[in-house]
Amino acid sequence: MDTTRILVVGDNPELLSTVRKVLQTGGDFTVFTANDNRTALCLLQEITPDLVILDIRMIETEGIRLPLGIRQVFPVPILILNP
């Protein structure tokens, strides 16, 4: 059985690390992280995640382009994280 692939996107390394640890401790997840739009979109195409967790601050700094770009590439659920 394949593990659930989760892509976590944010520009705060501590937040990315914490979310990764929580997800890996709490379940059978493979967690990938990206700290910018370009990396996120590349990983999205490369790994085809089952879920994207997006730091709301990325939307505030990068605009709505990231979630819209994700939706254009792959219809994956997006969870907006507000730390």
Sine and cosine of phi, psi and omega as CSV:
sin_phi,cos_phi,sin_psi,cos_psi,sin_omega,cos_omega
0.00,0.00,0.73,-0.68,0.00,-1.00
-0.97,0.26,0.55,-0.83,0.10,-0.99
-0.98,0.18,0.37,-0.93,0.06,-1.00
-0.97,0.26,0.78,-0.63,0.00,-1.00
-0.99,-0.12,0.82,-0.57,-0.02,-1.00
-0.84,-0.54,0.76,-0.65,0.08,-1.00
-0.96,-0.26,0.86,-0.51,0.01,-1.00
-0.95,-0.30,0.81,-0.58,-0.07,-1.00
-0.86,-0.51,0.82,-0.57,0.05,-1.00
-0.14,-0.99,0.32,-0.95,-0.03,-1.00
-0.98,-0.22,0.16,0.99,0.03,-1.00
-0.96,-0.29,0.95,-0.32,-0.06,-1.00
-0.85,0.52,-0.58,0.82,0.02,-1.00
-0.91,0.40,-0.67,0.74,0.03,-1.00
-0.90,0.44,-0.71,0.70,0.02,-1.00
-0.85,0.52,-0.69,0.72,-0.01,-1.00
-0.90,0.43,-0.69,0.73,0.00,-1.00
-0.90,0.43,-0.73,0.69,0.00,-1.00
-0.88,0.47,-0.67,0.74,0.03,-1.00
-0.85,0.52,-0.75,0.66,-0.03,-1.00
-0.88,0.47,-0.71,0.71,-0.01,-1.00
-0.89,0.46,-0.71,0.70,-0.02,-1.00
-0.92,0.40,-0.68,0.74,-0.03,-1.00
-0.95,0.33,-0.51,0.86,0.04,-1.00
-0.97,0.25,-0.59,0.81,-0.12,-0.99
-1.00,0.03,-0.10,1.00,-0.05,-1.00
-0.11,-0.99,-0.02,-1.00,-0.03,-1.00
-1.00,-0.05,0.96,0.29,-0.05,-1.00
-0.89,-0.46,0.59,-0.81,0.21,-0.98
-0.98,-0.21,0.87,-0.49,-0.13,-0.99
-0.94,-0.35,0.79,-0.62,0.08,-1.00
-0.91,-0.42,0.52,-0.86,0.01,-1.00
-0.79,-0.61,0.48,-0.88,0.07,-1.00
-0.63,-0.78,0.64,-0.77,-0.02,-1.00
-0.94,-0.33,0.18,0.98,0.08,-1.00
-0.38,-0.92,0.20,-0.98,-0.05,-1.00
-0.86,0.50,-0.73,0.68,-0.08,-1.00
-0.87,0.50,-0.74,0.67,0.01,-1.00
-0.89,0.45,-0.66,0.75,0.01,-1.00
-0.87,0.50,-0.72,0.69,-0.02,-1.00
-0.93,0.38,-0.60,0.80,0.06,-1.00
-0.90,0.44,-0.73,0.69,0.01,-1.00
-0.90,0.43,-0.60,0.80,0.01,-1.00
-0.84,0.55,-0.71,0.70,0.00,-1.00
-0.95,0.31,-0.56,0.83,-0.08,-1.00
-0.97,0.26,-0.67,0.74,-0.14,-0.99
-0.96,-0.29,-0.25,0.97,-0.06,-1.00
0.73,0.68,0.95,0.30,-0.06,-1.00
-0.93,0.37,0.37,-0.93,0.07,-1.00
-1.00,0.06,-0.34,0.94,-0.02,-1.00
-0.43,-0.90,0.59,-0.80,0.13,-0.99
-0.89,-0.46,0.78,-0.62,0.12,-0.99
-0.95,-0.31,0.85,-0.53,-0.13,-0.99
-0.86,-0.51,0.83,-0.56,0.07,-1.00
-0.92,0.40,0.81,-0.59,-0.05,-1.00
-0.85,0.52,-0.47,0.88,0.01,-1.00
-0.91,0.41,-0.45,0.89,0.08,-1.00
-0.92,0.40,-0.62,0.79,0.04,-1.00
-0.91,0.40,-0.66,0.75,-0.02,-1.00
-0.91,0.41,-0.59,0.80,-0.02,-1.00
-1.00,0.01,-0.55,0.83,-0.06,-1.00
-0.99,-0.15,-0.13,0.99,-0.04,-1.00
0.99,0.16,-0.06,-1.00,-0.06,-1.00
-0.98,0.22,-0.03,1.00,-0.06,-1.00
-0.85,0.52,-0.62,0.79,-0.07,-1.00
-0.90,0.43,-0.82,0.57,0.02,-1.00
-0.88,0.47,-0.59,0.81,0.04,-1.00
-0.92,0.39,-0.64,0.76,0.06,-1.00
-0.89,0.46,-0.65,0.76,0.04,-1.00
-0.88,0.47,-0.73,0.69,-0.01,-1.00
-0.89,0.46,-0.53,0.85,0.01,-1.00
-0.94,0.34,-0.56,0.83,-0.06,-1.00
-0.99,0.12,-0.69,0.72,-0.11,-0.99
-0.44,-0.90,0.73,-0.68,-0.03,-1.00
-0.99,0.17,0.95,0.32,-0.05,-1.00
-0.97,-0.23,0.56,-0.83,0.08,-1.00
-0.89,0.45,0.62,-0.78,0.01,-1.00
-0.84,-0.54,0.83,-0.55,0.07,-1.00
-0.97,-0.25,0.83,-0.55,0.00,-1.00
-1.00,-0.04,0.84,-0.55,-0.03,-1.00
-0.99,-0.16,0.76,-0.64,0.03,-1.00
-0.87,-0.49,1.00,0.08,-0.08,-1.00
-0.94,0.33,0.00,0.00,0.00,0.00
